[in-house]
Amino acid sequence: VQLVESGGGLVQPGGSLRLSCAASGFTFSSSVMKWYRQAPGKERELVATISPGGSTDYADSVKGRFTASRDNARKTVYLQMSSLKPVDTAVYYCNVRKFTRDYWGQGTQVTVSS
């Protein structure tokens, strides 16, 4: 299993970013994919979940601002982030659980600052 995130960077408050996570080594199209984030000094938190069919669920803190999507043909999951706030600053991770084991990407840094 390999997960590779990209798309992070520095953005001003109110701005947007789109994160991508390219997956390989497992049956992507039948897998629930998740986005987590971890801010400095804080625990990793679940941000978004997307089912194989595209149904989504979000943390209350990002509802209405973040949108998860997936392209099963490209084996890629996305996180569109809008109206970004400084509190969204964190390392963002892609996750999949297979056979009770969690797999993580290397993470991509998102910094929201003026």
trRosetta pair geometry for C-beta under 8 A, 3 or more apart (Angstrom, degrees):
i j d omega theta_ij theta_ji phi_ij phi_ji
1 23 7.8 -29 -162 -162 78 89
1 24 7.6 156 -152 88 37 51
1 25 4.3 -163 -92 98 30 128
1 26 5.1 11 -102 -26 93 118
1 96 6.7 -141 -163 71 135 122
1 98 6.4 -179 -72 19 146 142
1 103 4.3 -66 118 -122 141 166
2 23 7.1 153 85 -155 59 44
2 24 4.8 -6 56 60 102 94
2 25 5.1 106 7 -5 77 130
3 21 5.6 -6 -170 -175 96 107
3 22 7.4 155 -155 77 45 47
3 23 5.6 -8 -103 -103 73 74
3 94 4.6 -151 175 91 130 117
3 95 7.4 -42 -62 -85 179 22
3 96 6.7 168 -67 5 132 104
3 103 6.1 137 -8 131 120 103
3 104 6.6 -107 58 160 133 21
3 105 3.6 -101 111 -66 98 90
4 21 6.9 154 74 -155 40 55
4 22 4.8 -16 60 56 99 96
4 105 5.7 161 -93 -138 17 118
4 106 7.1 12 -127 15 59 100
5 8 7.3 44 138 -23 111 107
5 19 6.2 -11 -164 -176 101 108
5 20 6.9 153 -153 85 51 50
5 21 5.0 -21 -94 -97 71 81
5 92 6.5 -175 -171 99 154 87
5 93 6.8 -121 -34 -128 150 36
5 94 5.2 172 -71 -9 103 108
5 105 4.4 127 -16 117 95 153
5 106 6.7 -142 34 57 95 69
5 107 6.1 -12 47 -149 141 11
5 108 4.2 -130 125 -19 116 110
6 19 7.2 158 82 -157 39 63
6 20 5.1 -14 60 61 88 98
6 21 7.9 168 18 -81 65 38
6 22 7.6 19 6 -5 110 102
6 108 6.0 152 -115 -91 15 145
7 17 6.2 134 152 169 96 99
7 18 5.5 -87 -166 98 142 56
7 19 4.2 178 77 -115 129 42
7 20 5.1 118 -27 9 130 78
7 108 6.1 62 55 147 63 163
8 17 6.9 48 -125 171 37 149
8 19 6.4 27 -61 -102 70 101
8 91 7.9 -13 -111 -134 162 54
8 92 6.4 172 -84 33 117 110
8 108 3.4 175 -16 151 123 98
8 109 4.8 136 143 67 146 43
8 110 4.7 -113 -141 -65 97 65
8 111 8.0 77 171 -1 100 70
9 17 6.4 179 45 -119 92 132
9 109 7.6 88 -69 91 18 79
9 110 7.1 8 43 -118 37 57
9 111 7.3 -84 136 37 32 84
10 111 4.7 -22 -107 74 70 108
10 113 6.7 -48 -157 45 96 96
11 15 3.9 -143 172 87 109 137
11 16 7.2 -142 -163 53 151 20
11 17 5.5 -131 -37 -47 151 110
11 84 5.6 60 99 62 127 155
11 110 7.3 -23 18 -165 110 85
11 111 7.3 149 24 83 63 56
11 112 5.7 -26 75 -108 85 68
12 15 4.8 101 60 -26 68 124
12 112 7.3 52 164 -161 12 68
12 113 7.3 -65 -114 87 46 33
12 114 5.4 58 -141 -99 90 67
13 84 6.4 -135 -135 96 41 75
13 85 6.0 34 -136 -124 95 41
13 86 6.1 -34 -84 -40 110 78
13 112 5.8 84 -84 168 61 104
13 113 7.5 29 -38 -112 83 11
13 114 5.9 -40 7 -51 100 99
14 83 6.1 -22 -134 -134 47 50
14 84 6.7 -56 23 51 10 66
15 84 5.3 -31 66 36 66 116
15 112 7.4 -173 48 -130 100 92
16 80 7.2 -5 -170 -176 109 80
16 81 6.2 165 -152 91 60 60
16 82 4.6 -8 -104 -106 103 66
16 83 7.7 23 -78 -14 80 38
16 84 6.7 171 -88 -18 31 106
17 81 5.0 -1 59 57 80 109
17 84 6.8 41 6 -57 97 145
17 110 6.2 -172 62 -127 160 113
18 78 6.0 -12 -176 -169 100 111
18 79 7.1 164 -157 81 53 48
18 80 5.0 -15 -108 -104 89 67
18 81 7.2 -178 -85 20 37 72
19 35 7.3 114 84 -128 139 134
19 78 6.6 151 82 -160 57 55
19 79 4.3 0 54 53 107 99
19 81 7.0 44 -6 -10 98 112
19 92 5.7 -81 -107 105 165 148
19 108 6.0 167 -133 66 112 140
19 110 7.5 -68 -66 -64 122 123
20 76 5.7 -16 -167 -172 99 117
20 77 7.5 145 -159 80 50 43
20 78 5.5 -21 -102 -103 64 76
21 33 7.3 167 82 -173 137 131
21 35 7.6 -164 -23 -92 142 89
21 76 6.5 153 76 -157 50 64
21 77 4.7 -14 58 60 107 89
21 78 7.5 -166 18 -76 76 32
21 79 7.9 48 -13 -9 106 97
21 94 3.4 119 -131 -83 150 154
21 105 6.0 -134 -138 -35 104 151
22 74 7.7 -78 -121 149 85 90
22 75 6.6 61 -162 104 64 89
22 76 5.2 -25 -99 -101 60 91
23 26 7.0 -60 165 52 113 92
23 28 4.9 134 92 -102 132 120
23 31 7.8 -150 165 67 162 144
23 33 7.5 -111 -53 -105 148 128
23 75 4.8 -122 66 164 85 96
23 76 6.9 -179 11 -88 82 36
23 77 7.0 46 -23 -2 119 96
23 94 7.5 -135 -72 146 96 142
23 96 6.9 74 -129 -28 134 144
24 28 7.9 -30 -88 -51 29 119
24 75 6.4 79 -76 136 60 150
26 31 6.3 63 122 -57 119 148
26 96 6.7 -180 67 124 151 151
26 98 5.7 -117 -129 -81 150 152
27 30 4.8 3 125 36 116 106
27 31 6.3 147 92 -33 67 101
28 31 5.6 -74 -148 30 32 117
28 33 7.9 16 -159 -60 81 122
28 72 6.2 168 110 -143 103 69
28 75 4.2 156 -2 -132 169 86
29 52 6.0 67 159 -154 50 106
29 72 4.2 66 -107 -159 90 123
29 75 7.9 -75 -46 -96 73 74
30 52 5.2 -1 -133 -106 30 148
31 52 6.4 111 43 -81 27 96
31 96 5.3 10 167 -147 135 122
31 98 7.2 -37 -121 -78 123 95
32 49 6.4 -2 180 -171 107 99
32 50 7.2 167 -158 83 62 44
32 51 5.6 -28 -109 -116 86 51
32 52 6.8 -71 -69 -35 54 74
32 96 7.3 149 82 -135 56 73
32 97 7.3 -9 71 39 102 92
33 49 7.5 158 86 -155 45 52
33 50 5.2 -13 64 60 92 94
33 68 7.8 -174 95 178 102 130
33 70 6.4 130 35 -89 141 133
33 77 4.5 -152 131 -73 158 161
33 94 6.8 -23 -171 -166 104 94
33 95 7.2 141 -166 76 57 54
33 96 5.8 -34 -109 -85 67 90
34 46 6.2 -51 -174 -140 125 97
34 47 7.9 132 175 50 79 70
34 48 6.8 168 -154 90 57 52
34 49 5.0 -18 -104 -103 86 72
34 50 7.6 177 -83 20 40 67
34 94 7.5 139 81 -163 51 47
34 95 4.3 -28 70 67 99 105
34 96 7.3 164 22 -79 81 40
35 46 7.8 106 83 -164 51 56
35 47 4.6 -54 104 67 96 112
35 48 4.5 20 42 49 109 94
35 49 7.9 -142 24 -66 68 36
35 68 6.3 -161 -1 -99 125 122
35 77 7.6 -156 -56 128 97 124
35 79 4.9 74 -91 -75 163 141
35 92 6.3 -8 -171 -173 102 102
35 93 7.2 150 -158 79 53 47
35 94 6.3 -30 -101 -101 65 55
35 95 7.3 172 -88 18 17 89
36 44 5.0 29 163 174 130 105
36 45 6.3 162 -158 81 82 33
36 46 5.6 -49 -102 -100 82 44
36 47 6.0 160 -118 2 23 91
36 92 7.3 160 86 -156 45 53
36 93 4.7 -16 65 63 94 100
36 95 5.7 46 -6 -18 111 130
37 44 7.1 174 90 -151 26 67
37 45 6.1 -21 62 60 74 83
37 47 5.3 60 -5 -47 102 128
37 88 7.7 -47 176 -167 170 62
37 90 3.8 75 172 110 110 145
37 91 6.7 159 -154 79 67 42
37 92 4.8 -27 -98 -100 89 66
37 93 7.0 170 -87 16 35 76
37 110 7.6 -49 -130 38 125 121
38 42 6.4 -176 -163 84 63 84
38 43 7.1 -86 -126 148 92 24
38 44 4.2 -42 -77 -95 107 72
38 45 7.2 145 -86 11 54 68
38 90 5.6 154 70 -170 29 107
38 91 5.3 -16 59 57 88 92
38 93 7.1 27 -2 -7 101 117
38 107 7.8 -51 36 -125 107 139
39 42 4.4 28 66 35 90 128
39 87 7.8 -40 -90 -171 154 58
39 89 6.3 80 -123 95 101 71
39 90 4.2 -71 -73 -95 67 97
40 90 8.0 -150 -14 -113 58 62
42 45 7.4 -28 139 -21 116 109
42 90 7.9 -62 62 -113 123 114
44 93 7.1 -20 -146 30 126 135
45 59 6.7 55 147 -96 111 156
46 49 7.0 4 180 -48 119 97
46 59 6.1 154 99 -62 70 110
47 58 7.0 -18 160 -148 56 73
47 59 5.3 -69 -133 5 38 121
47 62 5.7 34 -163 10 89 156
47 66 6.6 -48 165 114 109 169
47 79 7.3 38 110 -139 133 144
47 92 7.3 -28 6 -134 156 97
48 56 6.3 -18 -169 -164 101 103
48 57 7.0 158 -154 82 54 50
48 58 5.1 -12 -103 -105 80 74
48 59 7.2 -88 -58 1 54 81
48 62 7.0 -80 -57 90 97 141
48 66 6.0 -129 -58 124 132 127
48 68 4.1 164 150 -43 140 132
48 79 6.2 157 39 -116 145 109
49 56 6.7 152 81 -154 56 53
49 57 4.6 -2 52 53 104 97
49 58 7.9 -152 23 -68 69 37
49 68 7.4 173 70 52 16 166
50 54 6.4 -19 -171 -141 102 34
50 55 7.1 159 -153 79 54 42
50 56 5.1 -16 -100 -98 77 80
50 68 4.4 -143 -53 128 120 126
50 69 7.1 160 -122 -109 155 12
50 70 5.5 162 128 -27 144 117
50 77 6.3 169 53 -143 138 120
51 54 6.6 -39 68 33 80 19
51 55 4.3 15 25 50 123 91
51 56 7.6 -131 7 -65 78 38
52 72 7.6 55 -165 -93 75 129
54 69 7.1 9 -142 -141 97 64
54 70 6.3 -144 -100 40 74 100
56 67 7.4 17 173 -156 175 59
56 68 5.0 159 -126 58 125 104
56 69 8.0 -46 -67 -75 134 48
58 62 5.3 -117 -180 83 117 95
58 63 4.7 148 94 -83 128 72
58 66 6.1 156 -134 73 132 105
58 68 7.5 176 -81 -4 94 109
59 62 5.2 62 67 21 91 98
59 63 7.2 -138 91 -35 42 82
60 63 5.7 -36 -144 -2 35 119
61 87 7.7 -105 -176 120 126 125
62 65 5.3 -106 -166 63 61 102
62 66 4.0 -2 165 11 119 124
62 81 7.7 -61 -152 -125 119 90
62 88 7.6 95 -98 -109 102 109
63 66 7.7 -52 -79 41 19 84
65 81 6.8 23 141 -159 91 62
65 82 5.4 -146 -167 71 67 74
65 83 4.7 -102 -129 60 109 108
65 84 7.6 138 173 -75 126 43
66 79 6.1 -12 -168 -174 109 93
66 80 6.7 154 -158 83 53 56
66 81 5.1 -11 -106 -106 87 69
66 82 7.3 -178 -79 24 39 69
67 79 7.5 156 79 -157 43 47
67 80 4.4 -9 59 58 94 108
67 82 7.8 23 1 2 98 107
68 77 6.8 -3 -170 179 97 101
68 78 6.8 158 -155 85 49 58
68 79 5.5 -18 -99 -102 73 71
68 80 7.8 -163 -74 22 25 73
69 77 7.3 171 90 -157 40 60
69 78 4.9 -9 61 57 85 107
69 80 7.1 27 5 -7 108 107
70 76 7.0 171 -153 94 62 49
70 77 4.6 -24 -102 -107 90 74
70 78 7.0 -174 -82 16 38 76
71 74 4.1 21 108 35 121 108
71 75 7.6 -42 94 12 77 19
71 76 5.0 6 52 59 101 92
71 77 7.9 -165 23 -80 63 34
71 78 7.6 50 -8 -16 94 109
72 75 7.0 28 -166 -78 37 46
77 94 6.4 140 66 -135 119 121
79 92 6.9 -134 61 177 153 145
81 84 5.7 56 141 -79 109 102
81 88 6.9 140 -174 -179 136 149
81 110 7.3 27 55 -145 166 154
84 88 5.0 -106 -157 52 84 150
84 110 7.7 -128 -144 168 139 120
84 112 4.6 -152 145 -109 113 134
85 88 5.1 113 58 -10 68 99
85 112 6.0 90 103 120 21 157
86 89 5.9 -18 -177 -15 53 115
86 112 5.0 -150 -98 97 36 101
86 113 6.2 70 -114 -86 94 61
87 112 7.8 -32 35 62 33 133
88 110 6.4 -54 134 119 93 127
88 112 5.1 60 63 -7 97 143
89 110 6.3 -152 -129 105 42 75
89 111 5.2 34 -130 -129 103 49
89 112 5.1 -129 -60 28 85 81
89 113 7.1 44 -81 -43 134 92
90 109 8.0 -153 113 -144 29 54
90 110 6.1 6 56 57 59 97
91 107 4.2 19 170 177 112 132
91 108 6.9 151 -158 69 69 25
91 109 5.4 -37 -100 -94 74 61
91 110 7.5 156 -105 18 23 73
92 107 6.4 144 69 -155 37 74
92 108 5.4 -28 60 62 92 81
92 109 7.8 160 14 -100 77 12
92 110 5.6 41 -17 -7 116 117
93 104 5.3 -16 -176 -158 128 102
93 105 5.7 178 -153 54 71 85
93 107 4.8 -39 -81 -93 83 82
94 104 7.2 141 77 -155 55 51
94 105 4.4 48 46 -3 96 125
95 102 6.1 -20 -161 -165 108 99
95 103 6.8 150 -152 77 56 54
95 104 5.7 -15 -99 -99 79 69
95 105 7.8 -111 -63 4 47 79
96 102 7.7 156 84 -151 36 54
96 103 5.2 -12 62 56 82 105
97 100 7.1 -1 178 -128 104 13
97 101 6.8 166 -154 80 66 34
97 102 5.2 -31 -99 -94 82 64
97 103 7.4 176 -90 14 31 74
98 101 6.0 -25 70 61 67 86
98 103 6.6 10 16 -8 103 118
104 107 7.6 2 163 -49 108 83
105 108 7.8 -9 114 -22 129 85
